[in-house]
Amino acid sequence: MAIGDLKTDKGLKELNRFLADRSYIEGWQPSQADVAVFEALGNAALGSNPHVQRWYTHIKSYNHKSLPGVKKAPSILGGTETAPPPKATKPAADDDDDVDLFGSDEEEDAEAAKVREERLKAYAEKKSKKPTIIAKSSIVLDVKPWDDETDMKEMEKHVRSISMDGLVWGASKLVPVGYGINKLQIMCVVEDDKVSVDLLVEEIQNFEDFVQSVDIAAFNKI
């Protein structure tokens, strides 16, 4: 079958009929014959020719230089006539020929799926090893006593006795508030997902013999 000028609607329709029951221009795999027709089409609008569009998109996905054969006009464009591809026949039970004319696409798809699966697995492993950033906050608490007779050392001892997963006590000092009364200013670092600041304040206020009130003097994310 000879096809006319591919730049015309007539030539495109003839190519569409030619590709209706074929995957490639010649043979059972892409070749330079496909490249020759692909380049002959150029930027021509493919119009309503679904078989041409399917073939064009498929050939476009290849590295043309890697395809086998010699790039020349195939027989359908007036090149040297080539023998039609042999029809597939079911091999006999004792046939020693291992060539599978129809397995190439399936093998390529299986190989592509295998490569994709390996890449996804490697990505998941890499992501699982990436260290998780733990959100923390630095807090300064003002712990106020009832009066100047409160044992501040004992108060601090009680405050530091509070233990929570994700809580670390830091430096402390006594700050005068007037009339001989000092407040305990103590710093701590908490992991935001593990420690509730409200609960921590409530725990300190439970020491009612020592603590009048608790204020948050400073709160910073770190």
Backbone torsions as a table, in degrees:
resi	resn	phi	psi	omega
1	MET	NA	126.0	178.5
2	ALA	-102.2	136.3	-177.8
3	ILE	-109.3	140.8	-177.9
4	GLY	-76.6	-160.3	-177.7
5	ASP	-62.4	120.7	-177.5
6	LEU	-72.1	-8.8	177.5
7	LYS	-82.3	-7.4	-178.7
8	THR	-105.8	159.2	177.4
9	ASP	-61.9	-37.9	-179.6
10	LYS	-62.6	-44.9	179.8
11	GLY	-64.5	-39.4	178.9
12	LEU	-64.8	-41.3	179.4
13	LYS	-65.2	-37.8	178.1
14	GLU	-65.9	-40.5	177.4
15	LEU	-66.0	-37.3	178.7
16	ASN	-62.5	-42.0	177.2
17	ARG	-66.0	-37.3	-179.5
18	PHE	-64.2	-38.3	-176.6
19	LEU	-88.4	1.4	-178.0
20	ALA	-58.5	-36.6	-179.7
21	ASP	-122.9	26.5	179.1
22	ARG	-133.4	148.0	175.0
23	SER	-93.0	-28.2	-175.9
24	TYR	-137.9	165.1	-178.0
25	ILE	-66.5	-43.0	179.3
26	GLU	-137.0	133.2	173.5
27	GLY	76.1	-162.9	-172.9
28	TRP	-109.3	10.3	177.8
29	GLN	-147.4	158.6	-179.5
30	PRO	-64.7	144.9	-177.5
31	SER	-147.7	-176.2	178.9
32	GLN	-67.0	-18.8	174.3
33	ALA	-63.3	-39.3	176.6
34	ASP	-65.6	-39.8	179.5
35	VAL	-62.1	-40.5	-179.5
36	ALA	-61.9	-44.0	179.9
37	VAL	-70.4	-39.6	178.9
38	PHE	-56.8	-45.9	-178.8
39	GLU	-72.4	-30.4	178.1
40	ALA	-66.3	-31.6	177.2
41	LEU	-67.8	-36.4	-178.9
42	GLY	59.0	-130.7	-179.8
43	ASN	-101.1	23.3	-178.8
44	ALA	-61.4	139.7	176.3
45	ALA	-70.2	127.2	-174.8
46	LEU	-78.8	-15.7	175.5
47	GLY	58.1	-148.9	-179.0
48	SER	-92.2	62.8	178.7
49	ASN	-125.8	82.3	-171.4
50	PRO	-60.7	-35.6	-178.7
51	HIS	-69.8	-36.6	176.3
52	VAL	-67.4	-43.0	179.9
53	GLN	-62.0	-43.6	178.4
54	ARG	-61.3	-46.5	-179.7
55	TRP	-66.1	-42.7	-177.6
56	TYR	-60.5	-46.0	-179.9
57	THR	-63.8	-39.6	-179.4
58	HIS	-65.2	-47.4	-177.9
59	ILE	-68.4	-33.4	-179.9
60	LYS	-62.1	-27.5	-176.5
61	SER	-75.4	-11.4	-177.3
62	TYR	-91.4	158.6	167.1
63	ASN	-82.4	105.5	-171.5
64	HIS	-58.2	-34.8	-178.2
65	LYS	-67.5	-22.1	-177.4
66	SER	-85.4	-9.0	-176.9
67	LEU	-76.6	145.6	-176.1
68	PRO	-74.6	167.0	175.5
69	GLY	96.1	179.2	178.9
70	VAL	-109.9	129.6	-177.8
71	LYS	-73.6	108.7	176.2
72	LYS	-152.4	163.7	-178.7
73	ALA	-62.5	122.1	179.5
74	PRO	-71.7	172.6	-175.4
75	SER	-58.4	-33.7	-177.3
76	ILE	-68.9	-17.9	177.2
77	LEU	-105.2	13.8	177.7
78	GLY	98.4	9.2	177.5
79	GLY	-79.6	-172.7	-179.7
80	THR	-62.4	131.3	-177.8
81	GLU	-65.3	134.6	177.5
82	THR	-118.2	153.8	-178.0
83	ALA	-67.9	142.2	179.4
84	PRO	-66.9	151.0	-179.4
85	PRO	-63.6	144.1	-178.5
86	PRO	-66.8	145.2	176.6
87	LYS	-71.4	145.8	-179.6
88	ALA	-72.7	131.6	176.6
89	THR	-125.9	146.8	-179.7
90	LYS	-71.0	122.9	-178.3
91	PRO	-65.9	146.4	177.2
92	ALA	-67.6	160.2	-175.7
93	ALA	-61.6	-30.9	-177.0
94	ASP	-103.8	18.1	-179.8
95	ASP	-73.4	127.3	-178.0
96	ASP	-91.9	-0.2	-178.4
97	ASP	-74.3	118.8	-177.6
98	ASP	-92.2	2.8	-176.6
99	VAL	-76.7	124.9	179.0
100	ASP	-110.5	104.6	-175.8
101	LEU	-70.4	-18.3	-174.6
102	PHE	-114.1	4.0	-175.2
103	GLY	-91.2	-10.5	-171.8
104	SER	-62.7	-45.5	-178.8
105	ASP	-64.0	-42.8	-179.9
106	GLU	-64.9	-39.8	179.3
107	GLU	-65.3	-39.4	179.0
108	GLU	-64.5	-42.3	179.3
109	ASP	-63.4	-41.7	179.6
110	ALA	-65.0	-40.2	179.9
111	GLU	-66.8	-40.9	178.6
112	ALA	-64.1	-40.3	178.6
113	ALA	-64.9	-38.4	179.6
114	LYS	-64.9	-43.8	179.1
115	VAL	-63.4	-43.3	179.5
116	ARG	-62.2	-41.3	179.9
117	GLU	-64.6	-40.5	179.3
118	GLU	-65.9	-38.8	179.6
119	ARG	-67.3	-40.6	177.7
120	LEU	-63.7	-39.4	179.1
121	LYS	-65.2	-43.3	179.6
122	ALA	-64.8	-38.1	178.9
123	TYR	-65.4	-42.4	-179.9
124	ALA	-63.6	-40.8	179.0
125	GLU	-64.9	-42.1	-179.8
126	LYS	-64.3	-41.0	-179.3
127	LYS	-67.1	-36.3	-178.3
128	SER	-69.3	-25.1	-179.3
129	LYS	-86.3	-11.1	-178.9
130	LYS	-69.8	126.4	-176.8
131	PRO	-62.8	138.5	179.1
132	THR	-84.4	131.8	178.8
133	ILE	-79.5	123.0	-179.1
134	ILE	-96.5	120.5	179.8
135	ALA	-74.8	127.7	-179.5
136	LYS	-130.5	159.9	177.5
137	SER	-133.8	142.8	174.5
138	SER	-102.2	125.8	-174.4
139	ILE	-126.1	138.1	172.5
140	VAL	-113.2	122.4	-177.9
141	LEU	-108.5	138.0	171.8
142	ASP	-102.7	112.4	-179.6
143	VAL	-105.5	114.9	-173.9
144	LYS	-101.2	134.3	178.4
145	PRO	-84.7	177.4	178.7
146	TRP	-76.7	-41.3	-177.4
147	ASP	-159.4	-172.7	-176.8
148	ASP	-76.4	-5.9	179.5
149	GLU	-93.8	-3.1	179.4
150	THR	-68.0	133.7	178.4
151	ASP	-76.6	102.7	-174.5
152	MET	-68.8	-33.5	177.7
153	LYS	-64.8	-39.5	179.5
154	GLU	-69.3	-36.9	176.8
155	MET	-60.0	-48.6	-179.8
156	GLU	-61.7	-37.6	178.9
157	LYS	-60.5	-42.6	179.2
158	HIS	-66.4	-42.0	-179.8
159	VAL	-61.4	-46.4	-178.3
160	ARG	-70.4	-13.6	178.5
161	SER	-73.8	-13.7	178.1
162	ILE	-72.0	122.7	-177.5
163	SER	-124.6	127.5	177.5
164	MET	-139.5	148.1	174.4
165	ASP	-65.6	120.6	-178.3
166	GLY	97.2	6.4	179.4
167	LEU	-114.3	129.0	176.9
168	VAL	-131.0	121.8	178.3
169	TRP	-79.8	146.4	-179.9
170	GLY	-121.5	-148.0	-175.9
171	ALA	-69.7	159.2	178.8
172	SER	-145.3	163.5	175.3
173	LYS	-160.0	160.6	176.6
174	LEU	-96.8	130.9	-177.4
175	VAL	-119.6	122.6	179.9
176	PRO	-63.2	138.5	176.7
177	VAL	-119.7	-3.7	178.3
178	GLY	116.8	153.2	178.7
179	TYR	58.3	34.4	178.0
180	GLY	74.1	8.4	-179.6
181	ILE	-97.6	135.5	175.2
182	ASN	-114.7	149.1	171.7
183	LYS	-108.3	153.0	177.2
184	LEU	-91.5	117.8	176.2
185	GLN	-105.9	115.2	-173.6
186	ILE	-131.1	141.3	-177.1
187	MET	-104.5	148.1	174.2
188	CYS	-148.3	159.8	175.3
189	VAL	-120.2	131.0	-178.4
190	VAL	-125.7	148.7	170.0
191	GLU	-86.0	122.2	-170.8
192	ASP	-58.7	-36.1	-177.1
193	ASP	-76.7	-14.6	-174.3
194	LYS	-109.1	-30.7	-172.4
195	VAL	-117.4	125.3	173.1
196	SER	-89.2	122.8	-179.4
197	VAL	-63.4	-39.4	178.8
198	ASP	-60.5	-41.9	178.9
199	LEU	-66.4	-38.3	179.1
200	LEU	-62.3	-45.4	178.6
201	VAL	-61.5	-42.1	179.9
202	GLU	-62.9	-39.6	178.9
203	GLU	-62.8	-40.1	179.5
204	ILE	-67.2	-40.0	-178.3
205	GLN	-69.8	-15.5	177.6
206	ASN	-67.7	-17.5	175.9
207	PHE	-82.1	69.2	-171.0
208	GLU	-65.3	-23.1	-179.9
209	ASP	-70.8	-20.9	-176.1
210	PHE	-115.4	-37.2	-168.0
211	VAL	-102.5	126.2	173.8
212	GLN	-88.0	-45.5	-178.4
213	SER	-160.3	164.2	178.4
214	VAL	-132.5	129.5	176.2
215	ASP	-120.5	152.1	174.6
216	ILE	-93.4	109.8	-178.0
217	ALA	-81.5	-32.3	-179.9
218	ALA	-153.9	145.7	-179.7
219	PHE	-145.9	114.6	-177.2
220	ASN	-133.8	137.1	174.6
221	LYS	-78.4	139.4	179.0
222	ILE	-129.4	NA	NA
